[in-house]
C-alpha cells in the first residue's frame, strides 16, 4: 500500500501500560498520549475495549479517548478489541480510527486469550469487519504467536500463510505479525515476509516484535530486508507479553526503530524535539 511515509512507526502506549500492576491515573494517561500525539507517529495504539476484569489498566479507555487533544496531530488512533461488544464501543468513539482485532495462530493461545477456538475467532472477525466498515473505520488484525508458540504446539510458516489467505478473502487490508513471546528469529521472519508481501500487495503487513532491549537489531533488520516498513514500538521497550519466559523481554524500543530508520535514510516525518518531550513524560508516567 502506498503512503507518504515509507517507514512507519506505531507507538504502543496501550501495550506499555496494560500489564502494569499499579493503576496509572487517567490524567497521566491523557498527558502521555497528548505528548505522543505531537511526535508525528503514523498511529498510536491508545487503549482497549476489553473486560476491565481481565485488564483493569484499560478500564478508563473511554474517558481517556474523550480527553485527548488531536487538534495539531496527524497520527491515527487505534484500540484493541476482542469481541463484538468491544467493537461496538470502539466504533462509537469519535477519536478511534482503527480497530485492532487479536487472532492467534496458536489454538491454545486463542483459547487462553479469548476463550474461543480459532474458527470461532475467525467467524467473529467477519462480523467485526462489517461493524468497522459500516462506521467507516479500519479493521487491523494482529496475528498473535505468528513466529511460534511456547506450547510445543505444531507451527510452521505455512500455517500463517493459510490464515493470511483466509483473512485476505475477507477484505482485510492490514495485518500485523506479532512476536508474542519473543521467539522470532531471522529465518522465520524472512520466510514469512518474503512470502506474504509479494503475494498480497493489497495488504499492509506490519511487525510487532517483543525483544530483549539490547538484542532488537536482528528482528528489525530481517523484516526490513524483506520489505516490511511498518513497525510497532514503545518508548524504552516498555510492556510486552507477561507470558514471555524472561522478564527482560519487552516491546520493540521506539528509540531503536528511529535510529535504525535514520541509518537507512528513511524519512520518518517525526518531530524529535517532541519525541524527547514524550520520553520525559514516559519517565514520569512509568517511573
C-alpha positions as CSV (number, residue, x, y, z in Angstrom):
1,X,0.0,0.0,0.0
2,X,1.4,3.4,-0.9
3,X,2.0,6.0,1.8
4,X,3.7,9.4,2.0
5,X,6.0,7.8,4.6
6,X,7.8,4.7,3.6
7,X,8.8,3.7,7.1
8,X,6.0,3.8,9.7
9,X,6.3,3.6,13.4
10,X,3.2,2.8,15.5
11,X,3.7,3.8,19.1
12,X,2.0,1.4,21.6
13,X,1.4,3.1,25.0
14,X,-1.5,0.6,25.5
15,X,0.9,-2.3,25.3
16,X,3.3,-0.5,27.6
17,X,0.6,0.2,30.2
18,X,-1.7,-2.8,30.2
19,X,0.3,-5.2,32.2
20,X,1.4,-2.9,35.0
21,X,0.0,-3.8,38.4
22,X,-0.2,-0.2,39.7
23,X,-3.0,1.7,38.1
24,X,-1.8,4.7,36.1
25,X,-4.1,7.6,36.8
26,X,-6.4,8.7,34.0
27,X,-4.9,12.2,33.9
28,X,-1.4,10.8,33.5
29,X,-2.5,8.6,30.6
30,X,-4.1,11.6,28.9
31,X,-1.0,13.7,29.3
32,X,1.2,10.9,28.0
33,X,-1.0,10.4,24.9
34,X,-1.1,14.1,24.2
35,X,2.7,14.2,24.3
36,X,2.9,11.3,21.8
37,X,0.3,12.9,19.5
38,X,2.8,15.8,18.9
39,X,5.6,13.5,17.7
40,X,4.1,12.6,14.3
41,X,3.8,8.8,14.6
42,X,1.8,7.0,11.9
43,X,-0.5,5.7,14.6
44,X,-0.9,5.4,18.4
45,X,-2.2,2.3,20.0
46,X,-4.1,4.2,22.7
47,X,-6.3,1.7,24.6
48,X,-8.6,-1.3,24.5
49,X,-12.2,-2.2,24.9
50,X,-11.9,-5.5,26.7
51,X,-13.1,-6.8,30.0
52,X,-11.9,-4.5,32.9
53,X,-11.7,-7.6,35.0
54,X,-9.1,-9.1,32.5
55,X,-7.2,-5.8,32.0
56,X,-8.1,-3.3,34.7
57,X,-5.5,-0.8,33.5
58,X,-7.6,-0.1,30.4
59,X,-10.9,0.4,32.2
60,X,-10.7,4.2,31.6
61,X,-10.1,4.0,27.8
62,X,-13.4,5.8,27.0
63,X,-12.6,8.7,29.3
64,X,-9.0,8.9,28.0
65,X,-10.1,8.9,24.4
66,X,-12.6,11.7,25.0
67,X,-10.0,13.9,26.7
68,X,-7.0,13.7,24.3
69,X,-6.2,16.7,22.1
70,X,-5.8,15.8,18.4
71,X,-6.0,19.3,17.0
72,X,-2.4,19.5,15.8
73,X,-1.8,15.8,15.2
74,X,-1.9,13.7,12.1
75,X,-1.5,10.4,14.0
76,X,-4.3,7.9,13.7
77,X,-5.6,6.3,16.9
78,X,-6.2,2.6,17.3
79,X,-7.7,0.5,20.1
80,X,-7.6,-3.3,20.7
81,X,-10.9,-5.2,20.8
82,X,-11.6,-8.9,21.3
83,X,-15.3,-9.3,20.8
84,X,-18.4,-7.7,19.3
85,X,-19.2,-5.6,22.3
86,X,-15.7,-4.1,22.3
87,X,-16.0,-3.4,18.6
88,X,-19.4,-1.6,19.0
89,X,-17.8,0.5,21.8
90,X,-14.8,1.3,19.7
91,X,-16.7,2.4,16.6
92,X,-18.8,4.8,18.8
93,X,-15.7,6.7,19.7
94,X,-15.0,9.7,17.5
95,X,-11.3,9.6,18.2
96,X,-10.9,6.0,17.1
97,X,-9.7,5.4,13.5
98,X,-8.6,1.7,13.6
99,X,-9.9,-1.4,15.4
100,X,-7.1,-3.8,16.3
101,X,-8.5,-7.4,16.5
102,X,-6.4,-10.1,18.0
103,X,-6.3,-13.5,16.3
104,X,-3.9,-16.3,17.4
105,X,-2.1,-18.6,15.1
106,X,-1.9,-20.9,18.2
107,X,-5.1,-22.7,19.1
108,X,-4.0,-22.9,22.7
109,X,-3.4,-19.1,23.0
110,X,-6.6,-18.3,21.2
111,X,-8.5,-20.3,23.8
112,X,-6.5,-18.8,26.7
113,X,-6.8,-15.2,25.4
114,X,-10.4,-15.0,24.3
115,X,-12.0,-18.4,25.3
116,X,-12.7,-19.1,21.6
117,X,-11.4,-21.5,19.0
118,X,-9.6,-20.1,16.0
119,X,-12.6,-20.9,13.8
120,X,-14.9,-19.0,16.2
121,X,-12.5,-16.1,16.3
122,X,-12.3,-16.1,12.5
123,X,-16.1,-16.1,12.3
124,X,-16.2,-13.1,14.7
125,X,-13.7,-11.3,12.6
126,X,-16.2,-11.4,9.7
127,X,-18.8,-9.7,12.0
128,X,-16.4,-7.1,13.2
129,X,-15.2,-6.3,9.7
130,X,-18.8,-5.4,8.9
131,X,-19.2,-3.3,12.0
132,X,-16.0,-1.4,11.2
133,X,-16.9,-0.8,7.5
134,X,-20.4,0.5,8.5
135,X,-18.7,3.0,10.8
136,X,-16.1,4.0,8.2
137,X,-13.3,2.7,10.3
138,X,-10.5,0.3,9.5
139,X,-10.0,-3.2,10.9
140,X,-6.4,-4.3,11.6
141,X,-5.7,-7.9,12.6
142,X,-3.0,-8.8,15.0
143,X,-1.7,-12.4,14.4
144,X,-0.6,-13.4,17.8
145,X,2.0,-16.2,18.0
146,X,2.9,-15.6,14.4
147,X,6.5,-16.7,14.8
148,X,6.0,-19.7,17.0
149,X,4.5,-20.6,20.4
150,X,5.6,-21.9,23.8
151,X,3.2,-24.8,24.0
152,X,5.1,-27.3,21.8
153,X,2.1,-26.9,19.5
154,X,2.6,-27.6,15.8
155,X,3.8,-24.5,14.0
156,X,5.3,-23.7,10.6
157,X,5.1,-20.7,8.3
158,X,2.7,-22.4,6.0
159,X,0.1,-22.3,8.8
160,X,0.5,-18.5,8.9
161,X,0.2,-18.2,5.1
162,X,-3.0,-20.2,5.2
163,X,-4.6,-17.9,7.8
164,X,-3.5,-14.8,5.9
165,X,-5.3,-16.1,2.8
166,X,-8.5,-16.6,4.7
167,X,-8.3,-13.1,6.2
168,X,-7.4,-11.6,2.8
169,X,-10.5,-13.2,1.4
170,X,-12.5,-11.1,4.0
171,X,-11.0,-8.0,2.5
172,X,-8.6,-7.3,5.4
173,X,-6.0,-4.8,4.3
174,X,-3.8,-4.5,7.4
175,X,-2.2,-7.4,9.3
176,X,0.4,-7.2,12.0
177,X,2.5,-10.3,12.7
178,X,3.1,-10.4,16.4
179,X,6.1,-12.0,18.1
180,X,4.1,-12.6,21.2
181,X,6.7,-14.3,23.5
182,X,9.9,-13.1,21.7
183,X,10.6,-16.3,19.7
184,X,11.1,-14.8,16.2
185,X,14.4,-15.5,14.5
186,X,15.8,-14.1,11.3
187,X,15.0,-17.2,9.2
188,X,11.3,-17.3,10.3
189,X,10.9,-13.5,9.8
190,X,12.4,-13.6,6.4
191,X,10.3,-16.6,5.3
192,X,7.1,-15.0,6.3
193,X,7.6,-11.6,4.9
194,X,9.3,-12.9,1.7
195,X,6.2,-15.0,1.0
196,X,3.5,-12.6,2.2
197,X,4.5,-9.1,0.9
198,X,4.7,-10.0,-2.8
199,X,1.7,-12.3,-2.7
200,X,-0.7,-9.7,-1.1
201,X,0.1,-6.2,-2.4
202,X,-3.3,-5.0,-1.2
203,X,-2.4,-5.8,2.4
204,X,0.0,-3.7,4.5
205,X,1.9,-6.1,6.8
206,X,3.5,-4.8,10.0
207,X,5.8,-6.3,12.6
208,X,5.0,-6.2,16.3
209,X,8.2,-7.6,17.9
210,X,8.9,-8.4,21.5
211,X,12.6,-8.5,22.4
212,X,15.3,-8.1,25.0
213,X,16.3,-4.5,24.8
214,X,19.9,-5.0,23.6
215,X,19.0,-7.7,21.0
216,X,16.5,-5.8,18.9
217,X,18.5,-5.3,15.7
218,X,18.3,-8.7,14.1
219,X,14.5,-8.8,14.1
220,X,14.1,-5.3,12.6
221,X,16.8,-5.8,10.1
222,X,15.3,-9.2,8.9
223,X,11.9,-7.7,8.4
224,X,13.2,-4.5,6.7
225,X,15.4,-6.5,4.3
226,X,12.3,-8.4,3.2
227,X,10.2,-5.4,2.6
228,X,8.4,-4.7,5.9
229,X,8.1,-1.0,6.5
230,X,5.6,-0.8,9.4
231,X,6.8,-1.4,13.0
232,X,5.2,-1.3,16.4
233,X,7.3,0.1,19.3
234,X,7.1,1.5,22.7
235,X,9.4,4.1,24.3
236,X,12.1,2.3,26.3
237,X,10.7,-1.0,25.2
238,X,8.2,-0.8,28.0
239,X,5.5,-3.5,28.2
240,X,5.4,-6.7,26.2
241,X,3.8,-10.1,27.0
242,X,3.8,-11.4,30.6
243,X,3.9,-14.9,29.1
244,X,7.5,-14.4,27.8
245,X,10.0,-16.7,29.6
246,X,12.2,-13.7,30.6
247,X,11.3,-10.5,32.4
248,X,13.8,-8.9,30.1
249,X,11.6,-9.3,27.0
250,X,9.6,-6.2,26.3
251,X,8.3,-4.2,23.3
252,X,10.5,-3.1,20.5
253,X,12.1,0.1,21.7
254,X,10.9,3.1,19.7
255,X,14.2,4.9,20.0
256,X,15.9,1.9,18.4
257,X,13.4,2.0,15.5
258,X,14.1,5.7,15.0
259,X,17.9,5.1,15.0
260,X,17.5,2.2,12.5
261,X,15.3,4.2,10.1
262,X,17.7,7.1,10.3
263,X,20.6,4.9,9.4
264,X,18.6,3.7,6.4
265,X,18.0,7.3,5.3
266,X,14.2,6.8,5.8
267,X,12.1,9.9,6.2
268,X,10.1,9.3,9.3
269,X,8.4,12.7,9.4
270,X,8.9,12.8,13.2
271,X,9.5,15.9,15.4
272,X,12.4,14.7,17.5
273,X,12.1,17.5,20.0
274,X,8.6,16.4,20.7
275,X,9.9,12.8,20.9
276,X,12.3,13.9,23.6
277,X,9.5,15.6,25.5
278,X,7.4,12.4,25.2
279,X,10.3,10.4,26.5
280,X,10.4,12.6,29.6
281,X,6.7,12.3,30.1
282,X,7.2,8.5,29.9
283,X,9.8,8.6,32.7
284,X,7.2,10.4,34.9
285,X,4.4,8.1,33.9
286,X,6.2,4.8,34.3
287,X,9.0,5.7,36.8
